[in-house]
Amino acid sequence: MTFLAEIKAIESRLKTAWTTTTPIRYENMEYTPTPGTAWIEITVSNGESFQPDINNDAPKYRNLGIIGINIYVPKGTASHIARGYCDTLAAIYRSKQFDGIVCRTPEIQYIGMEGQWAVYNVSTPFYRDELL
């Protein structure tokens, strides 16, 4: 699996499973939020890559990463709404395996205020193996 296939699989899972009408902003895509309307954004951060075992016949490389999803709710909105979104987003990836990606347990964090938005984050560590 390549880095391109990785992000396509992760974004596709979100697009399919996120059934609310809340808009999604994808990496490197223009998006202008509608004032007073919640929205989310997804990023995939890649970390360490290593060879978990030595097999000269079929070398395998493990690639680590984090699926980060920020939830933006209008300032003054009850935290219950944002945390409900966090629950839904965490369930989309929590301990799931799909398209060669193995997800771990998500963390949820309140980031703080950013302009007119209260921002929460769901971060899910994952890995995928690549055979060469």
C-alpha positions in Angstrom: 0.0 0.0 0.0 1.3 3.4 -0.9 0.8 6.8 0.9 -1.6 7.7 -1.9 -3.7 4.6 -1.4 -3.5 5.1 2.4 -5.1 8.6 2.3 -7.7 7.5 -0.3 -8.8 4.6 2.0 -8.9 6.8 5.1 -10.9 9.6 3.5 -13.2 7.1 1.8 -14.1 5.5 5.1 -14.9 8.9 6.6 -17.0 10.0 3.6 -19.0 6.7 3.7 -19.5 6.5 7.4 -20.0 10.2 8.3 -23.7 10.4 7.9 -24.4 13.8 9.3 -24.9 16.8 7.1 -21.8 18.5 8.7 -19.4 19.4 5.8 -16.0 17.8 5.6 -12.8 19.7 4.7 -10.1 17.5 3.2 -6.4 18.1 3.2 -5.2 20.8 0.8 -8.8 21.6 -0.3 -10.4 25.1 -0.2 -13.3 25.4 2.2 -15.1 28.4 3.5 -17.0 27.7 6.6 -20.6 28.9 6.9 -20.9 31.1 10.0 -22.9 29.3 12.7 -22.6 25.9 11.0 -20.5 23.1 12.4 -17.9 21.4 10.2 -15.0 19.0 10.4 -11.6 18.6 8.8 -9.4 15.6 8.4 -5.6 15.3 8.1 -3.4 12.3 8.0 0.0 12.7 9.6 2.7 10.0 8.8 5.3 9.1 11.4 8.0 6.5 11.7 8.4 3.8 9.2 10.5 0.7 10.1 11.1 -2.9 9.2 9.4 -5.0 11.9 11.1 -8.2 10.9 13.9 -9.3 8.7 12.7 -11.4 5.7 14.9 -11.0 2.7 12.5 -12.8 0.4 9.6 -10.4 1.1 10.7 -7.3 3.0 7.9 -5.7 5.0 7.8 -2.1 6.2 5.5 -0.8 8.8 4.3 2.8 8.4 2.8 4.6 11.5 0.5 7.5 11.4 -2.3 9.5 13.0 -5.8 10.3 11.6 -6.6 13.7 12.9 -10.1 15.1 12.7 -10.9 18.6 14.0 -14.5 19.4 14.9 -15.5 23.0 14.7 -18.7 24.1 16.4 -20.0 27.7 16.6 -18.8 29.6 19.7 -21.4 29.3 22.4 -22.7 25.9 21.2 -23.1 23.4 24.0 -20.1 21.0 24.3 -22.5 18.1 24.1 -23.0 18.6 20.4 -19.2 18.6 19.7 -18.6 15.6 22.0 -21.4 13.7 20.2 -19.6 14.3 16.9 -16.4 13.1 18.7 -18.1 9.9 19.7 -19.4 9.3 16.2 -16.0 10.0 14.6 -14.1 7.9 17.1 -16.4 4.9 16.4 -15.7 5.2 12.6 -12.0 4.3 13.2 -11.8 2.8 16.7 -10.0 -0.6 16.4 -11.1 -0.9 12.8 -9.2 -2.7 10.0 -9.9 -1.7 6.4 -7.9 -1.7 3.1 -4.7 -2.7 4.9 -5.0 0.0 7.6 -5.1 -1.1 11.3 -6.5 1.6 13.6 -5.9 1.8 17.3 -7.9 3.6 20.1 -8.8 7.3 19.4 -8.1 10.1 21.8 -10.5 13.1 22.2 -9.3 16.5 23.2 -10.8 20.0 23.5 -8.4 22.2 21.7 -9.9 25.6 22.6 -11.4 28.6 20.8 -10.3 29.6 17.3 -12.0 32.8 16.3 -15.8 32.1 16.2 -15.3 28.3 16.7 -14.8 25.9 19.6 -12.4 23.2 18.3 -12.3 19.6 19.4 -10.0 16.9 18.1 -10.2 13.1 17.5 -6.8 11.5 16.9 -6.6 7.9 15.9 -3.2 6.2 15.7 -2.9 3.7 12.9 -0.4 1.6 11.0 -0.2 -0.2 7.7 2.3 -2.6 6.3 3.9 -2.3 2.9 5.5 -5.3 1.2 8.1 -4.6 -1.4 
